[in-house]
Amino acid sequence: MTPSEPPPLPPPAMSPLWPRLPPPPPRPPTVPIDQAQRTSIRTLTLELIGLAGLGTSLIISVLAGVGSDVLQLWLALAAVAFRIASWRFRTYTVTDGELVLDEGILQKRHRVVPFSRIQQVELRQQLIARVLGLTVVQVETAGDASSTAVVLRFLEVDKAEALRDHLLVQQRRARGGADLAPAVGPGGAWRAPAPPAMPLLHLEPAQLLGAGATSGTVVGAGVVIGVGAAIGVVATAASEGTPPLLAFAQWSGLTGALVGITTAIVSVSTLVRSWEFTLVAVGDDLHVGFGLLDRRQHTIPRHRLQHVTVVDNPLRRALGIARVHLHSGATPGARDGQSSRIEIPVIRMAHLNELLTRAMADERWAIPVLAPRPTSARRRAVVRRTIPCATLAAIGAVLWWPLGAALLPVALLGIPWGLLAHARAGWSVDGPILAFSSGALVHHTELIPRERVQSSRTTASVFQRRAHLRSLHIDLAGGRQHRLHVASGLMDLDAGDAHHAAVAVGGAPR
């Protein structure tokens, strides 16, 4: 079985995170070859909508007696006229080996994008464009770190999907992939082949609200608000002479309100950002769609997926859920910094290994059994977290003495915090998938295929050398560097284990 072939797994078990998906859309239309095409004429409607909005604002200002700016109106009319003319003179052409873009009124620009240089093709729809049935096509190219190479505004959705499929198929052919010869019909029209589609995940609104309510932002805000409330109780009782029980009651109400507001804001934000989240494997690509006001459809080839990050927190761990990031080796463009990453807002941990296996089309993908860190690392984990807690408690105690002494127990919070962080840290480098896990309040598990590692090295601070500990660094293919002791908090491996891991991962460490 090759990595590009989906493993023969049984259908995923039906659960709240695995509802039935709607039937696939009909096949997209053909893509004309060697024929100059313009973007949709409906694009002009968007320009007219913008002009109508400006005209409405000017009419309102006149009726309100504020007056009107005639120059502003003429400038708006000139801008709309220029955009209409630009649409008339802007064309794109799909040839046998490249995508050609011609544009410009007075100064002509001719841009050629070979299929072999294409990395990703994304579709993006804002609210008005969705109403009109339009979408933006963004084509990312290799070595184009500062901007998106080609942006086509706007195409009908079916034509955009056909163009995306064509570009991705031709990209694989140009890079020596499987025989995916296009079917060319009468008139030089190309019809996209129908690769097998396998639905992986579909999240309902209730699940997205739950993802926001249990996110690390909410948990972190709750901890900060709780500590602030404790300080507020002591400060109120010390400075105003308020009975401690009354001060506690006052601050408890405020704390509950702040936590509730934070939870509501984050939950609604997650719902809007990830609305109708779907993840589908189509041939050798992963297609992810999400968004209410700004609908996005990312396509990432499986062979570009570089590593996986699983993130949870104590609340999500108690509920058996987590957030997952699938990272691509592609270089994201400046217009869309998230185009090289698929973020799955929530997934049940019981389904995680199955999801990864299907998404990666590789049976090796699973979280292995992790080896713990040494005992000396536990002491350092406790000390590193106890010091800031003790400092905060000491400052509060000095400012509001003698009632400030009630804050001294805050210093002890570093002990369970450090013990939990140590208990959840682990590593595994002996299998085909490397795994590094650490963190307490925000817990990360990094999964990295061995073949994506370019090099490795270890470092040790003065304090680490005294405890015979070291940190591990890994460089991934594609120029992405993973400093695991920083990215996921993994550090304080036994010096011998760290050296073994570095050798096992990337040869002799630097």
DRENRO-476586 format. One line per field, with one value per residue (C-alpha): x, y, z; residue number from 0. Coordinates in Angstrom, 2 decimals. Layout:
<sites>
east = X; ...
north = Y; ...
up = Z; ...
nr = NUM; ...
</sites>
This chain:
<sites>
east = 0.00; 1.40; 1.02; -1.34; -3.84; -6.40; -6.19; -9.07; -10.65; -14.25; -16.57; -16.12; -18.50; -21.47; -21.28; -21.96; -18.64; -19.33; -22.76; -23.78; -22.56; -24.76; -24.37; -21.44; -22.18; -22.55; -19.45; -18.01; -18.06; -15.21; -12.13; -11.37; -7.81; -5.86; -8.84; -8.63; -11.29; -12.57; -13.73; -17.47; -19.49; -21.19; -18.00; -19.36; -22.35; -20.05; -18.67; -22.17; -23.14; -20.20; -21.23; -24.83; -23.65; -21.67; -24.62; -26.92; -24.55; -24.39; -28.20; -28.50; -25.97; -27.90; -31.21; -29.58; -28.40; -24.75; -24.10; -22.39; -18.96; -19.38; -15.67; -15.98; -18.84; -16.91; -13.86; -16.01; -17.53; -14.05; -12.85; -15.79; -15.30; -11.60; -12.41; -14.95; -12.40; -9.79; -12.20; -12.64; -8.89; -8.04; -8.01; -6.61; -5.68; -5.08; -2.60; -1.10; 1.65; 0.90; -1.58; -1.29; -2.65; -2.93; -4.10; -3.66; -5.22; -2.36; 0.47; 0.02; 1.22; 1.76; 2.30; 3.04; 2.73; 4.04; 2.01; 5.15; 5.50; 1.99; 1.81; -1.79; -5.06; -7.59; -11.15; -12.46; -15.97; -17.03; -20.69; -21.80; -19.85; -21.60; -24.98; -24.00; -22.56; -19.00; -15.64; -12.03; -9.36; -5.92; -2.96; 0.14; 3.46; 6.79; 9.20; 6.46; 6.73; 5.71; 2.47; -0.05; 1.01; -2.39; -5.73; -8.80; -11.74; -14.40; -15.45; -18.67; -18.29; -18.57; -16.01; -13.66; -13.84; -13.19; -10.18; -8.85; -9.15; -7.44; -4.52; -3.94; -4.05; -1.67; 0.60; 0.99; 1.57; 4.22; 6.03; 6.20; 3.13; 0.87; -0.56; -3.39; -3.81; -6.69; -9.68; -9.86; -13.21; -14.43; -13.21; -10.21; -12.30; -10.85; -13.11; -11.82; -11.49; -13.61; -11.18; -12.68; -13.96; -14.01; -15.78; -13.72; -15.37; -18.34; -18.92; -22.36; -23.00; -23.46; -20.06; -18.40; -19.98; -18.63; -15.20; -15.18; -16.49; -13.72; -10.88; -7.56; -8.52; -11.49; -9.53; -6.64; -9.00; -10.74; -7.44; -6.36; -9.77; -9.81; -6.39; -7.37; -10.57; -8.57; -6.31; -9.36; -11.00; -7.90; -7.35; -10.99; -11.00; -7.67; -8.21; -11.93; -12.47; -15.10; -15.79; -13.94; -17.15; -18.89; -15.86; -15.77; -19.46; -18.97; -15.96; -17.56; -20.40; -17.99; -15.79; -18.73; -19.90; -16.43; -15.96; -19.44; -18.86; -15.48; -16.99; -19.84; -17.53; -15.08; -17.87; -19.67; -16.37; -15.51; -18.97; -18.73; -15.13; -15.61; -19.25; -20.09; -16.61; -16.03; -12.91; -12.94; -10.19; -10.40; -7.86; -4.43; -5.68; -7.43; -10.25; -11.37; -14.21; -15.28; -16.58; -19.87; -19.04; -15.79; -16.10; -12.80; -11.98; -8.38; -6.80; -3.57; -1.89; -1.24; 2.42; 2.88; 1.59; 4.53; 3.43; 0.41; -0.21; -2.85; -3.84; -5.99; -6.41; -7.70; -11.32; -11.14; -9.20; -11.97; -14.49; -12.32; -11.89; -8.99; -8.05; -5.87; -3.60; -2.41; 0.65; 1.75; 5.25; 3.94; 4.94; 1.87; 1.22; 0.92; -2.79; -3.60; -1.16; -3.24; -3.24; -0.50; -2.43; -5.68; -7.16; -9.78; -11.58; -12.66; -12.44; -13.10; -9.86; -11.43; -11.60; -8.27; -6.10; -8.74; -9.05; -5.28; -4.99; -7.67; -6.49; -2.88; -3.79; -1.17; -1.76; 1.35; -0.33; -1.22; -0.11; 2.48; 3.18; 5.34; 8.35; 8.33; 10.96; 13.44; 12.75; 15.18; 13.00; 10.05; 11.90; 12.73; 9.13; 7.87; 10.52; 9.94; 6.23; 6.46; 8.77; 6.28; 3.40; 5.44; 6.50; 2.88; 1.78; 4.63; 3.83; 0.18; 1.07; 3.39; 0.94; -2.05; -0.47; -1.80; -4.84; -2.50; -1.18; -4.26; -2.61; 0.41; -1.24; -1.14; 2.56; 1.65; -0.22; 3.11; 3.48; 0.42; 0.96; 4.53; 3.62; 0.85; 3.15; 5.78; 3.25; 1.90; 5.33; 6.71; 8.49; 8.89; 11.44; 11.68; 8.75; 7.95; 6.05; 8.00; 5.96; 6.70; 4.16; 4.18; 2.27; -0.29; -2.87; -2.29; -1.04; 0.62; 1.42; 3.61; 3.52; 6.25; 6.95; 10.55; 11.12; 10.28; 13.23; 16.31; 18.59; 18.62; 20.66; 20.67; 21.37; 21.80; 21.75; 23.89; 21.04; 20.29; 23.91; 23.88; 20.90; 22.30; 19.50; 19.32; 16.78; 16.13; 15.83; 14.54; 14.68; 11.95; 12.02; 10.89; 12.77; 10.40; 12.35; 10.84; 12.52; 10.58; 11.67; 10.09; 7.26; 5.70; 7.53; 9.48; 12.76; 14.76; 15.35; 18.02; 21.29; 21.77; 18.19; 18.44; 21.59; 19.93; 16.85; 18.93; 20.91; 17.78; 15.94; 18.50; 21.85; 24.72; 23.45; 24.98
north = 0.00; 3.38; 6.49; 8.02; 5.13; 5.36; 2.37; -0.10; 0.86; 0.26; 3.29; 5.47; 4.80; 7.16; 9.64; 13.34; 14.11; 11.88; 12.87; 12.01; 14.46; 15.78; 14.05; 15.24; 18.06; 17.28; 17.11; 20.53; 21.90; 21.54; 23.77; 25.32; 24.78; 27.50; 29.83; 33.22; 33.48; 36.39; 36.16; 36.12; 39.08; 39.00; 40.60; 43.89; 43.46; 43.69; 46.98; 48.33; 47.25; 49.24; 52.27; 51.92; 51.86; 55.05; 56.71; 55.73; 57.25; 60.51; 60.69; 60.15; 62.88; 65.30; 64.48; 64.96; 68.42; 67.56; 68.25; 66.10; 65.74; 65.88; 65.19; 62.01; 60.84; 61.55; 59.72; 56.72; 56.72; 56.92; 54.02; 51.84; 52.68; 51.78; 48.44; 47.62; 48.43; 46.36; 43.42; 43.81; 43.70; 40.93; 37.33; 34.00; 31.11; 27.46; 25.77; 22.28; 23.24; 26.57; 29.14; 32.48; 35.76; 38.91; 42.21; 45.96; 48.85; 51.18; 48.98; 45.35; 42.60; 39.00; 36.45; 32.76; 30.18; 26.69; 23.85; 22.42; 25.56; 25.43; 24.42; 24.98; 26.27; 27.82; 29.06; 31.90; 33.39; 36.42; 36.89; 38.96; 36.72; 33.66; 35.27; 35.86; 32.36; 33.63; 32.73; 33.91; 31.51; 31.89; 30.03; 29.68; 28.95; 27.57; 30.20; 32.84; 33.65; 37.29; 37.16; 34.98; 34.40; 34.56; 35.82; 35.48; 37.60; 36.23; 32.94; 30.99; 28.27; 25.36; 26.86; 27.66; 24.08; 22.73; 25.03; 23.99; 20.30; 20.82; 22.76; 20.20; 17.26; 19.00; 19.90; 16.22; 15.28; 17.99; 16.73; 13.19; 11.86; 9.06; 8.92; 11.40; 12.33; 14.76; 13.89; 16.45; 16.62; 18.46; 22.03; 21.48; 21.32; 19.49; 17.54; 16.99; 13.31; 12.14; 10.99; 9.03; 11.29; 10.10; 12.31; 12.49; 15.01; 17.36; 19.56; 20.75; 24.23; 22.77; 21.10; 24.33; 26.21; 23.51; 23.82; 27.55; 27.10; 24.60; 26.33; 27.21; 30.89; 30.32; 28.12; 30.58; 33.52; 31.64; 31.06; 34.70; 36.02; 33.65; 34.75; 38.39; 37.85; 36.40; 39.43; 41.70; 40.12; 40.69; 44.22; 45.22; 43.84; 45.50; 48.94; 49.52; 47.57; 45.38; 42.07; 39.29; 37.29; 40.31; 41.09; 37.47; 37.58; 40.79; 39.51; 36.10; 37.72; 39.81; 36.78; 34.71; 37.51; 37.97; 34.23; 33.98; 36.92; 35.53; 32.10; 33.54; 35.71; 32.89; 30.39; 32.65; 33.59; 29.90; 29.21; 32.01; 31.25; 27.47; 27.32; 24.12; 22.71; 19.77; 17.72; 15.47; 13.37; 13.66; 11.49; 12.61; 15.89; 17.04; 19.55; 21.56; 24.08; 26.43; 29.91; 31.80; 35.40; 34.43; 30.95; 29.25; 26.05; 24.97; 22.18; 20.64; 17.70; 14.84; 14.63; 18.20; 17.41; 17.69; 17.12; 17.05; 18.93; 17.74; 20.38; 19.97; 21.38; 19.95; 20.73; 19.20; 16.22; 15.55; 15.62; 13.42; 15.97; 17.90; 20.33; 19.15; 21.07; 19.48; 21.41; 21.57; 22.14; 24.79; 28.43; 30.49; 33.66; 37.05; 37.29; 34.11; 33.08; 30.02; 28.46; 26.02; 24.64; 22.80; 23.43; 20.97; 22.81; 19.71; 15.93; 13.11; 11.52; 8.09; 8.87; 10.67; 7.77; 6.73; 10.30; 10.67; 7.35; 8.33; 11.93; 10.92; 7.78; 5.97; 3.27; 4.34; 7.45; 6.90; 8.33; 5.84; 4.96; 7.76; 7.39; 9.70; 12.28; 11.59; 12.40; 15.32; 16.95; 16.81; 18.96; 21.53; 21.56; 22.33; 24.98; 26.80; 27.18; 27.77; 30.78; 33.02; 31.90; 32.65; 36.04; 37.00; 35.86; 37.71; 40.99; 40.74; 39.87; 42.86; 45.33; 44.37; 43.03; 41.56; 40.43; 39.91; 36.85; 35.06; 35.16; 33.13; 29.80; 30.98; 30.15; 26.48; 26.40; 25.92; 22.47; 20.75; 22.76; 21.50; 17.91; 17.86; 19.31; 16.66; 13.82; 14.77; 15.13; 12.26; 11.29; 8.46; 8.26; 4.55; 4.18; 5.66; 8.52; 10.61; 11.92; 14.66; 15.65; 18.25; 21.04; 21.28; 24.02; 23.87; 20.42; 19.75; 16.46; 16.78; 13.90; 14.01; 11.43; 10.30; 11.01; 14.71; 15.24; 16.85; 17.21; 17.26; 18.70; 19.01; 21.96; 22.36; 25.39; 25.75; 24.53; 21.62; 20.47; 20.38; 18.01; 15.96; 17.12; 18.39; 19.80; 18.49; 20.50; 19.11; 20.67; 19.53; 19.29; 22.37; 24.86; 24.67; 24.47; 22.81; 23.74; 21.22; 22.50; 25.84; 24.91; 22.29; 22.84; 19.58; 19.94; 18.36; 14.98; 12.86; 13.71; 10.12; 9.84; 13.19; 12.06; 8.76; 10.58; 13.01; 10.16; 8.05; 10.98; 12.76; 11.04; 12.45; 15.62; 18.97
up = 0.00; -1.00; 1.22; -1.36; -1.09; 1.72; 4.08; 3.93; 7.24; 8.28; 8.32; 11.41; 14.28; 14.32; 17.18; 17.74; 16.02; 13.04; 11.64; 8.13; 5.51; 2.70; -0.67; -2.80; -5.26; -8.97; -11.10; -11.92; -15.47; -17.88; -17.87; -21.28; -22.46; -24.32; -24.16; -22.42; -19.73; -17.68; -14.13; -13.50; -14.73; -11.35; -10.06; -11.40; -9.10; -6.10; -7.41; -7.91; -4.39; -3.03; -5.08; -3.90; -0.30; -0.80; -2.52; 0.34; 2.90; 0.89; 0.65; 4.40; 5.07; 2.82; 4.51; 7.90; 6.87; 7.15; 3.48; 0.88; -0.62; -4.40; -4.95; -2.94; -5.15; -8.35; -7.01; -6.14; -9.62; -11.16; -8.98; -9.95; -13.63; -13.36; -11.72; -14.41; -17.10; -15.25; -15.24; -18.98; -19.63; -17.12; -18.35; -17.27; -19.55; -18.70; -21.03; -21.06; -18.64; -16.98; -15.77; -17.55; -16.20; -18.35; -16.88; -17.09; -19.02; -19.84; -18.62; -19.60; -17.23; -18.30; -15.55; -16.09; -13.30; -14.23; -12.75; -11.15; -8.99; -7.56; -3.90; -2.88; -4.29; -1.91; -2.29; -0.14; 0.10; 2.08; 2.94; -0.08; -2.43; -0.98; -1.61; -5.25; -5.65; -6.15; -4.65; -4.77; -6.08; -4.49; -5.97; -3.78; -5.48; -4.27; -3.04; -2.88; 0.83; 0.64; -1.32; -3.07; -6.68; -8.36; -7.02; -9.25; -8.04; -8.58; -10.18; -9.93; -7.32; -9.74; -12.14; -9.25; -7.99; -11.49; -11.88; -8.46; -9.31; -12.65; -11.18; -8.44; -10.86; -13.26; -10.36; -9.46; -13.10; -13.48; -10.38; -11.65; -9.88; -10.96; -14.44; -14.15; -17.78; -18.17; -20.26; -23.07; -24.79; -27.89; -28.16; -25.91; -22.72; -19.75; -17.42; -13.93; -13.02; -10.13; -7.42; -4.54; -1.77; 1.83; 4.41; 7.60; 9.89; 10.11; 13.16; 14.21; 15.74; 19.23; 19.01; 17.88; 20.80; 23.10; 21.52; 22.27; 25.83; 26.64; 24.78; 26.34; 26.14; 28.42; 30.83; 30.96; 31.43; 34.24; 36.04; 35.65; 36.72; 39.69; 40.92; 40.34; 42.34; 45.25; 45.23; 44.96; 48.01; 50.13; 48.77; 49.38; 52.91; 53.74; 52.22; 52.82; 56.01; 54.31; 56.07; 54.21; 53.61; 52.08; 49.90; 48.80; 47.84; 45.84; 43.96; 43.35; 41.44; 39.39; 38.71; 37.53; 35.23; 33.68; 33.13; 31.61; 29.26; 28.19; 27.55; 25.49; 23.37; 22.65; 21.95; 19.47; 17.83; 17.38; 15.96; 13.39; 12.41; 12.05; 10.90; 8.98; 9.44; 7.11; 6.41; 3.34; 1.77; -2.02; -3.75; -2.57; -1.08; 2.06; 1.58; 4.60; 4.58; 7.38; 8.11; 8.21; 7.31; 5.59; 4.07; 3.27; 1.45; 1.89; -0.10; 1.15; -0.63; 1.74; 0.75; 2.05; 5.53; 7.84; 11.41; 13.70; 16.95; 19.42; 22.01; 25.09; 28.60; 31.91; 31.04; 27.58; 28.89; 31.43; 28.56; 26.34; 23.54; 21.97; 19.18; 16.28; 13.90; 10.65; 9.48; 5.86; 4.58; 2.18; 2.56; 3.49; 1.52; 3.16; 2.36; 4.28; 6.97; 7.87; 4.40; 5.45; 8.44; 8.99; 12.43; 13.64; 16.47; 18.39; 18.07; 20.48; 21.65; 21.12; 17.38; 17.04; 15.84; 13.31; 12.03; 11.64; 9.86; 7.36; 6.95; 6.37; 4.38; 6.41; 9.03; 10.95; 12.30; 15.95; 19.28; 20.63; 24.24; 25.65; 27.92; 31.00; 31.85; 34.70; 38.37; 38.32; 35.66; 38.06; 40.61; 37.94; 36.70; 40.21; 40.89; 37.58; 38.36; 42.06; 41.74; 39.82; 42.05; 45.19; 43.80; 43.12; 46.57; 48.27; 46.51; 47.53; 51.12; 51.47; 49.90; 52.07; 55.25; 57.53; 55.51; 52.58; 54.37; 53.03; 49.59; 50.69; 49.80; 46.18; 46.26; 46.71; 43.39; 41.64; 43.21; 41.66; 38.49; 38.14; 39.09; 36.49; 33.82; 34.60; 34.63; 31.21; 29.58; 27.55; 24.36; 21.86; 19.03; 18.30; 15.89; 12.46; 14.14; 16.65; 19.58; 22.12; 24.75; 27.54; 29.22; 32.02; 31.50; 27.74; 26.77; 23.39; 21.71; 18.61; 16.08; 13.43; 10.70; 10.85; 7.15; 7.65; 10.02; 8.50; 11.52; 15.31; 18.15; 21.92; 24.23; 27.98; 30.24; 33.37; 35.56; 33.24; 33.26; 37.05; 36.93; 34.01; 31.70; 28.12; 25.62; 22.14; 18.89; 15.59; 12.10; 9.73; 5.96; 4.08; 6.22; 9.21; 12.45; 15.49; 18.73; 20.71; 24.09; 23.17; 20.82; 23.07; 26.36; 26.06; 27.88; 30.70; 29.13; 30.71; 28.96; 27.80; 26.59; 24.78; 22.98; 22.08; 20.80; 18.72; 17.14; 16.54; 14.97; 12.82; 13.08; 15.11; 16.87; 16.06
nr = 0; 1; 2; 3; 4; 5; 6; 7; 8; 9; 10; 11; 12; 13; 14; 15; 16; 17; 18; 19; 20; 21; 22; 23; 24; 25; 26; 27; 28; 29; 30; 31; 32; 33; 34; 35; 36; 37; 38; 39; 40; 41; 42; 43; 44; 45; 46; 47; 48; 49; 50; 51; 52; 53; 54; 55; 56; 57; 58; 59; 60; 61; 62; 63; 64; 65; 66; 67; 68; 69; 70; 71; 72; 73; 74; 75; 76; 77; 78; 79; 80; 81; 82; 83; 84; 85; 86; 87; 88; 89; 90; 91; 92; 93; 94; 95; 96; 97; 98; 99; 100; 101; 102; 103; 104; 105; 106; 107; 108; 109; 110; 111; 112; 113; 114; 115; 116; 117; 118; 119; 120; 121; 122; 123; 124; 125; 126; 127; 128; 129; 130; 131; 132; 133; 134; 135; 136; 137; 138; 139; 140; 141; 142; 143; 144; 145; 146; 147; 148; 149; 150; 151; 152; 153; 154; 155; 156; 157; 158; 159; 160; 161; 162; 163; 164; 165; 166; 167; 168; 169; 170; 171; 172; 173; 174; 175; 176; 177; 178; 179; 180; 181; 182; 183; 184; 185; 186; 187; 188; 189; 190; 191; 192; 193; 194; 195; 196; 197; 198; 199; 200; 201; 202; 203; 204; 205; 206; 207; 208; 209; 210; 211; 212; 213; 214; 215; 216; 217; 218; 219; 220; 221; 222; 223; 224; 225; 226; 227; 228; 229; 230; 231; 232; 233; 234; 235; 236; 237; 238; 239; 240; 241; 242; 243; 244; 245; 246; 247; 248; 249; 250; 251; 252; 253; 254; 255; 256; 257; 258; 259; 260; 261; 262; 263; 264; 265; 266; 267; 268; 269; 270; 271; 272; 273; 274; 275; 276; 277; 278; 279; 280; 281; 282; 283; 284; 285; 286; 287; 288; 289; 290; 291; 292; 293; 294; 295; 296; 297; 298; 299; 300; 301; 302; 303; 304; 305; 306; 307; 308; 309; 310; 311; 312; 313; 314; 315; 316; 317; 318; 319; 320; 321; 322; 323; 324; 325; 326; 327; 328; 329; 330; 331; 332; 333; 334; 335; 336; 337; 338; 339; 340; 341; 342; 343; 344; 345; 346; 347; 348; 349; 350; 351; 352; 353; 354; 355; 356; 357; 358; 359; 360; 361; 362; 363; 364; 365; 366; 367; 368; 369; 370; 371; 372; 373; 374; 375; 376; 377; 378; 379; 380; 381; 382; 383; 384; 385; 386; 387; 388; 389; 390; 391; 392; 393; 394; 395; 396; 397; 398; 399; 400; 401; 402; 403; 404; 405; 406; 407; 408; 409; 410; 411; 412; 413; 414; 415; 416; 417; 418; 419; 420; 421; 422; 423; 424; 425; 426; 427; 428; 429; 430; 431; 432; 433; 434; 435; 436; 437; 438; 439; 440; 441; 442; 443; 444; 445; 446; 447; 448; 449; 450; 451; 452; 453; 454; 455; 456; 457; 458; 459; 460; 461; 462; 463; 464; 465; 466; 467; 468; 469; 470; 471; 472; 473; 474; 475; 476; 477; 478; 479; 480; 481; 482; 483; 484; 485; 486; 487; 488; 489; 490; 491; 492; 493; 494; 495; 496; 497; 498; 499; 500; 501; 502; 503; 504; 505; 506; 507; 508; 509
</sites>
